[in-house]
């Protein structure tokens, strides 16, 4: 298994959350869009996965916005990807 494949396998596992709603957003994103992220966005994605589920959920349903601009941009990218995929 290559380093990239190992990295994605770890990320895939980290995307399996305690909330189905988050699984439905994060798993397809890491499978299909992660490879298109820049190195800095990949780093932010790892930071995002370290956060608590309730925080992520509030961001993804747009009740709250992340204060960190890089995290906010990635959250918006994940939401946009989910919307495009649902069409």
Secondary structure, 3 states (H helix, E strand, C coil): CCHHHHHHHHHHHHHCCCCHHHHHHHHHHHHHCHHHCCHHHHHHHHHHHCCCHHHHHHHHCCCCCCCCHHHHHHHHHHHHHHHHHHC
